[in-house]
Amino acid sequence: MDINGRTVSTLGFGITESDIGTSNNIPVHATTKKGEIKLKPLAAALAETTTCHGIPRIYSAAIWPRRIFWSTVFLTAVSLFLWQFSVLLENYYDYDVDVNLQIKFQTNAEFPAITICNINPFKFSKAKENQEILELLEDKLMSRRRRSIERNRRSDSNRTYENWDTMTVDFESMDSDFLARLQVYDYVANLNYSKRMQLGHDINDILISCSWKGYPCSPSNFTQFYNYMYGNCYTFNSGESGTVLEASKPGPLYGLTLKLYVEQHEYMHAIGEAAGIRVLVHPPNEMPFPEDNGFSISPGQETNVGLRLLSIIREPDPYGDCKDSTEEMNVFTEFFGVKYSRQACEKNCYLDHVIDRCGCTDYRFNYFNMYNVCRHGDTDQATCVEQTEWDYFEGKLSPCSNYCTERCTDTTYRTTVTTSLWPNTVYKSEITAQVQGISSSMSSRVQSDSTFAESNLCKINMY
């Protein structure tokens, strides 16, 4: 094509070789003689040649109805694109996760830690050496006797227990028996940690026999800690040594078997009314709380506990708020060397608030003896602790609820518990003879009590 004496070839879509050859790829008809860019021709060229569908149709439409139609189609498509993009962006920043449930049969599985505690926290032979404990318990016993005498003197009815018709319940005054028990706990909690452990039952006394997968075990396989409610507790496979046992076969023959002696003659009836052993199943290296979890087994029974391992893997930030550890040490990780758990973290957070608010520490968690124990006999301290505990239960203690989260990798154990009479009449003579051989005092105790086995011995199989 000849334009003003120049030969120019047409490439199509209104673009010529001379257009491409100009500087900055700007079409000739979009510039003035002085080289200034004219926006209107440039926009028209863009509308004609753009690959964005719809715009060329709008520009080239010869009549207004057609231009309105293509404009509507184009704007609708753009709106749908923006809506879909915003949905995808929102879904992305939600950090959704998938929950996958897998049931696996493994040849080897990590065996849990097994914690046992005698339900009776203090041995009578040890407690009677402490005059203050005896006085507190004597007050409790005298209170019981007074109530018993009052019941016997009643002539208005044939009742021999509480007279509910005249009793006023206002939840203002605490039961005297319960208060006396708490005061005993207060006193013991102020003792040095090692002295507290001297008051409880010894593993060498309560453990008659121990078997792990058919191999004998001993008290040296247990680690000890003190619990305010159950006294001395002992954990098998605690993981403290760095080694964790594994189970390779199912069934009671290939797990842990314990025969235990509850020592009922050492029980203090002013503290508790039941007899037996508290059992807690938990992961190794985790702080056990038998007062919150676990179950109790009775003497005169064989208890079989079937275990099922449940492994939970949670996604960390930004998909979740789990964590496997914290930079800050708490009283449990520092004193016992256990790993992080949400339950221990929340209890430590509660304890910190008690110390800050009340100027004393909770009797349940006084391990370092750095503060005096808040006494239930002190109205101000008792009220302060009660209010702090109430705020803890309602989630008002910041940052306990947000700071203490679940572990990213967590393990729990589901239990199936069954019981049967033990020992049977045939085996009774054998087990009593075995116990008699422990010591002369034990022998005389067995001989003087025809129900010794049923009242003092129990067996537990964990597998």
C-alpha positions in Angstrom: 0.0 0.0 0.0 1.3 3.4 -0.9 0.8 6.2 1.6 2.2 9.7 0.8 4.8 8.2 -1.4 5.8 5.4 1.1 5.1 1.8 0.6 3.6 0.2 3.7 2.5 -3.4 4.1 -0.6 -4.2 6.2 -0.3 -6.9 8.9 -3.9 -7.0 9.8 -6.0 -5.7 12.8 -5.1 -2.1 11.7 -1.4 -2.5 12.5 1.2 -1.8 9.9 4.9 -2.4 9.7 5.5 1.3 10.1 3.6 1.1 13.3 5.9 -1.6 14.7 8.9 0.2 13.4 8.2 3.4 15.3 9.9 4.1 18.6 8.4 2.7 21.7 6.0 0.6 19.5 3.5 3.5 19.4 1.3 3.6 16.2 2.0 6.5 14.0 -1.6 7.8 14.0 -1.4 7.9 17.9 1.3 10.6 17.8 1.5 14.2 16.7 4.2 15.7 14.6 6.0 16.8 17.7 6.0 13.2 19.0 3.4 13.8 21.7 1.2 10.8 22.5 -2.6 11.1 21.8 -4.5 8.9 24.3 -7.7 8.5 22.3 -6.2 6.9 19.2 -4.1 4.7 21.5 -7.1 3.5 23.5 -8.9 2.8 20.3 -6.0 0.7 19.0 -5.9 -1.2 22.3 -9.7 -1.8 22.2 -9.4 -3.2 18.7 -6.4 -5.5 19.3 -6.7 -6.6 23.0 -7.1 -10.4 23.6 -9.4 -9.6 26.6 -12.6 -11.1 25.3 -15.6 -8.7 25.0 -13.8 -5.4 24.7 -13.2 -5.7 20.9 -16.8 -6.6 20.5 -18.0 -3.6 22.5 -15.7 -1.3 20.5 -16.6 -2.6 17.1 -20.4 -2.7 17.7 -22.1 -0.6 15.0 -25.3 0.0 17.0 -26.0 0.9 20.6 -28.1 -2.2 21.5 -25.3 -4.5 20.5 -22.8 -2.4 22.4 -25.0 -2.5 25.5 -25.4 -6.3 25.2 -21.6 -6.9 25.0 -21.0 -4.5 27.8 -23.5 -6.4 30.0 -21.9 -9.7 29.1 -18.4 -8.4 29.8 -19.3 -6.8 33.2 -21.1 -9.9 34.3 -18.1 -12.1 33.5 -15.7 -9.7 35.3 -18.1 -9.7 38.3 -18.2 -13.5 38.4 -14.4 -13.5 38.2 -14.0 -11.1 41.1 -16.5 -13.0 43.2 -14.8 -16.4 42.5 -11.4 -14.9 43.2 -12.5 -13.5 46.5 -14.0 -16.9 47.6 -10.8 -18.6 46.7 -8.7 -16.0 48.6 -11.0 -16.3 51.6 -10.8 -20.1 51.6 -7.0 -19.9 51.3 -6.7 -17.7 54.4 -9.1 -19.9 56.4 -6.2 -22.5 56.5 -8.7 -25.4 56.4 -7.3 -28.9 57.3 -8.5 -32.4 56.5 -9.2 -34.9 59.3 -7.8 -38.3 58.4 -8.6 -41.3 60.5 -6.5 -44.4 60.1 -6.7 -47.6 62.0 -3.4 -49.5 61.9 -2.3 -52.8 63.3 1.3 -52.4 64.4 3.7 -55.2 65.5 5.2 -52.9 68.1 3.4 -50.1 70.0 4.6 -47.8 72.7 3.5 -49.1 76.1 2.0 -46.4 78.3 3.2 -45.2 81.6 1.2 -46.8 84.5 0.8 -44.8 87.7 -0.4 -46.5 90.9 -1.3 -44.8 94.2 -2.7 -46.2 97.4 -6.0 -44.5 98.1 -4.9 -43.8 101.7 -2.4 -40.9 101.5 -0.8 -41.2 105.0 0.2 -44.4 106.8 -1.1 -44.4 110.4 2.3 -45.5 111.8 3.9 -42.5 110.2 1.2 -39.9 110.9 1.0 -40.7 114.6 4.6 -39.5 114.9 3.3 -36.0 113.9 1.4 -34.4 116.8 -0.3 -31.6 114.7 -1.7 -34.1 112.1 -3.1 -36.2 115.0 -4.7 -33.1 116.6 -6.4 -32.1 113.3 -7.6 -35.7 112.8 -8.8 -35.9 116.4 -10.9 -32.8 115.9 -12.5 -34.5 112.9 -13.2 -37.7 114.8 -14.6 -35.8 117.8 -16.9 -33.9 115.4 -18.1 -37.2 114.0 -18.7 -38.6 117.6 -20.7 -35.5 118.5 -23.0 -35.9 115.5 -23.4 -39.5 116.3 -24.4 -38.8 119.9 -26.9 -36.1 118.7 -28.5 -38.6 116.4 -28.9 -41.2 119.1 -30.5 -38.6 121.4 -33.2 -37.7 118.9 -36.7 -38.7 120.1 -38.8 -37.0 117.4 -38.3 -39.8 114.9 -36.8 -43.2 114.3 -34.1 -41.8 112.1 -30.5 -42.8 112.9 -28.9 -40.5 110.2 -29.2 -36.8 109.3 -32.4 -35.1 110.0 -33.0 -33.6 106.6 -36.2 -31.8 107.7 -34.4 -29.4 110.0 -31.3 -29.0 107.9 -30.7 -25.6 106.2 -28.6 -25.7 103.1 -27.1 -22.3 102.2 -23.7 -23.4 100.8 -22.0 -20.8 103.1 -20.5 -23.0 105.8 -18.3 -25.9 104.9 -18.8 -29.4 106.2 -16.6 -29.8 109.3 -15.3 -33.2 108.2 -14.3 -31.8 104.8 -12.7 -28.7 106.3 -10.7 -30.8 108.7 -9.4 -32.9 105.8 -8.4 -29.8 103.9 -6.6 -28.5 106.9 -4.6 -31.7 107.1 -3.7 -31.2 103.4 -2.6 -27.6 104.2 -0.3 -28.7 107.0 1.3 -31.5 105.0 1.7 -29.3 102.0 3.9 -26.9 104.1 6.3 -29.7 104.9 9.4 -30.3 102.9 8.7 -32.4 99.8 10.9 -35.3 101.0 9.2 -35.3 104.4 5.8 -35.6 102.7 6.9 -38.7 100.9 7.9 -40.2 104.2 4.3 -40.1 105.4 2.9 -42.3 102.5 3.0 -45.9 101.5 6.3 -47.4 100.3 6.5 -49.3 97.0 8.6 -51.9 98.7 5.6 -52.6 101.0 2.7 -52.5 98.5 4.3 -54.3 95.6 4.1 -58.1 96.1 5.1 -59.2 92.6 5.7 -57.5 89.2 5.9 -59.0 85.7 6.5 -57.4 82.4 5.9 -59.7 79.4 6.7 -62.6 81.6 10.0 -61.1 82.9 10.2 -60.1 86.5 10.3 -56.4 87.4 10.9 -54.7 90.8 10.5 -51.4 92.6 13.5 -50.1 90.8 11.4 -50.0 87.6 9.1 -47.4 89.2 9.6 -43.7 89.7 8.0 -41.9 92.7 6.2 -38.6 93.1 3.9 -37.2 95.8 0.3 -36.3 95.2 -1.7 -34.2 97.6 -4.8 -36.5 97.6 -3.2 -40.0 97.3 0.2 -39.5 98.9 3.0 -41.5 97.3 2.4 -42.5 93.7 4.6 -44.8 91.6 5.0 -44.8 87.8 6.0 -47.8 85.7 7.6 -46.9 82.3 7.7 -43.2 83.2 10.3 -42.6 80.5 12.5 -40.7 83.0 15.5 -42.8 82.0 15.1 -42.0 78.3 13.9 -45.5 77.5 10.3 -46.3 76.7 9.0 -49.9 76.7 7.1 -51.3 73.7 4.5 -54.0 73.5 4.8 -56.5 70.7 2.0 -59.0 71.4 -1.6 -58.6 72.7 -3.1 -60.3 75.7 -2.6 -60.3 79.5 0.5 -62.6 79.2 2.4 -60.0 77.3 1.7 -56.9 79.3 2.2 -55.7 82.9 1.0 -57.7 85.8 1.1 -56.4 89.4 0.0 -58.0 92.6 -0.5 -55.3 95.3 -0.9 -55.1 99.0 -3.1 -52.2 100.2 -2.1 -52.3 103.9 -5.5 -51.6 105.3 -4.1 -51.8 108.9 -2.3 -48.5 108.0 -5.4 -46.7 106.9 -6.6 -43.6 108.6 -10.4 -43.6 108.6 -10.6 -39.9 109.4 -9.1 -39.2 106.0 -10.9 -41.7 103.7 -13.6 -44.3 103.8 -12.6 -46.5 100.8 -9.7 -49.0 100.3 -7.9 -49.8 97.1 -5.4 -48.6 94.5 -5.7 -45.6 92.2 -4.5 -46.4 88.6 -3.8 -44.0 85.8 -2.8 -44.8 82.2 -0.9 -41.9 80.5 1.9 -41.3 77.9 5.5 -41.6 79.2 7.1 -38.3 80.2 3.8 -36.7 80.9 2.8 -35.4 84.3 0.1 -37.7 85.8 -2.9 -36.2 87.7 -4.6 -39.2 89.4 -7.1 -37.0 91.2 -8.5 -35.8 87.8 -8.1 -39.0 85.7 -7.8 -42.7 86.2 -9.8 -45.3 88.0 -9.7 -47.3 91.3 -9.4 -51.0 91.8 -10.6 -52.9 94.9 -8.9 -55.5 97.0 -10.2 -59.0 96.5 -10.4 -58.6 92.7 -8.3 -59.2 89.6 -8.7 -56.2 87.2 -7.9 -56.6 83.5 -7.3 -53.4 81.6 -7.3 -53.6 77.8 -5.4 -50.7 76.2 -5.9 -49.1 72.8 -3.4 -46.5 71.6 -4.8 -43.3 69.9 -2.3 -41.1 68.2 -3.4 -37.6 67.2 -1.4 -35.3 64.9 -2.5 -31.7 64.8 -1.4 -29.0 62.3 0.6 -26.0 63.8 0.2 -22.4 63.0 -1.3 -21.1 60.7 -3.6 -24.1 60.4 -4.1 -24.5 64.2 -2.8 -23.3 67.5 -1.1 -26.5 68.8 2.4 -26.6 70.2 4.7 -29.3 71.6 6.6 -27.2 74.0 6.8 -23.7 75.5 9.8 -21.4 76.1 8.6 -20.8 79.6 9.2 -23.5 82.3 6.3 -24.4 84.6 6.3 -26.0 88.0 5.8 -29.5 86.6 8.4 -29.4 83.8 10.9 -27.8 86.1 10.4 -30.0 89.2 9.7 -33.4 87.5 11.3 -32.9 84.1 8.2 -33.9 82.2 7.2 -32.7 78.7 4.6 -30.1 77.9 0.9 -31.0 78.3 -2.2 -28.8 78.2 -3.5 -30.0 81.6 -0.2 -29.2 83.3 0.1 -25.8 81.6 -3.4 -24.8 82.7 -2.8 -25.9 86.3 0.5 -23.9 86.4 -1.3 -20.9 85.0 -3.9 -21.1 87.7 -1.2 -21.5 90.3 0.6 -18.3 89.1 -2.6 -16.4 89.5 -3.2 -17.7 93.0 0.3 -16.6 94.0 -0.1 -13.1 92.4 -3.6 -12.5 93.8 -3.4 -14.1 97.2 0.3 -13.9 98.2 0.4 -17.7 99.0 0.4 -20.9 97.0 -2.2 -23.7 96.5 -1.7 -26.7 98.7 -2.0 -29.1 95.7 1.1 -27.8 93.9 3.6 -26.7 96.5 6.7 -28.5 95.3 9.5 -25.9 95.9 8.3 -24.5 99.2 9.0 -21.0 98.1 5.7 -19.7 99.4 3.4 -20.4 102.4 0.4 -22.5 101.6 -3.0 -20.7 101.5 -4.8 -22.0 104.6 -8.5 -23.0 104.5 -8.7 -21.8 108.1 -7.8 -18.2 107.0 -11.0 -16.6 105.7 -9.3 -14.1 103.4 -6.9 -16.6 101.9 -9.6 -19.2 101.4 -11.9 -16.6 99.7 -9.1 -15.4 97.4 -8.3 -18.9 96.3 -11.9 -19.8 95.8 -12.5 -16.8 93.6 -9.4 -17.5 91.6 -10.4 -21.1 91.1 -13.9 -19.9 90.0 -12.4 -17.5 87.5 -10.2 -20.4 86.2 -13.2 -22.6 85.6 -15.1 -19.8 83.8 -12.0 -19.1 81.6 -11.5 -15.6 82.9 -7.8 -16.1 83.8 -5.9 -14.6 81.0 -3.9 -16.0 79.2 -4.6 -19.5 80.4 -7.3 -20.4 77.9 -5.3 -19.0 74.9 -1.7 -19.8 76.0 -2.3 -23.4 77.0 -3.2 -25.3 73.8 -3.1 -29.0 72.8 0.1 -30.7 71.7 0.7 -31.1 68.0 1.6 -34.7 68.4 -0.5 -36.3 71.2 -1.0 -39.8 72.4 -3.9 -41.1 74.5 -4.9 -44.5 75.7 -8.4 -45.9 75.7 -9.1 -48.4 78.4 -11.5 -51.3 78.7 -11.8 -52.5 82.3 -13.2 -55.8 83.6 -13.0 -57.4 87.0 -13.3 -60.9 88.6 -13.0 -62.3 92.0 -9.4 -62.8 93.2 -8.0 -64.9 94.7 -10.1 -67.9 94.2 -10.5 -70.5 97.0 -7.8 -72.8 95.5 -5.2 -70.0 95.0 -5.9 -68.2 98.3 -3.7 -70.5 100.4 -0.8 -70.1 97.9 -0.9 -66.3 97.9 -1.3 -66.0 101.6 1.6 -68.3 102.2 3.7 -66.1 99.8 2.7 -63.0 101.8 3.4 -64.7 105.1 7.0 -65.3 104.0 7.7 -61.6 103.6 8.2 -61.0 107.4 7.2 -62.3 110.8 4.8 -59.3 111.4 3.1 -60.0 108.1 2.8 -63.7 109.0 1.1 -62.9 112.3 -1.2 -60.4 110.5 -2.3 -63.0 108.0 -2.9 -65.6 110.6 -5.0 -63.3 112.7 -7.3 -62.3 109.9 -9.2 -64.9 107.9 -10.2 -62.4 105.3 -6.7 -60.9 104.9 -6.5 -61.8 101.1 -9.9 -60.4 100.3 -9.4 -57.2 102.3 -5.8 -56.4 101.4 -4.6 -58.0 98.1 -5.5 -57.2 94.5 -4.1 -58.0 91.1 -4.1 -55.9 87.9 -3.2 -56.9 84.3 -2.5 -54.1 81.8 -2.1 -55.1 78.1 
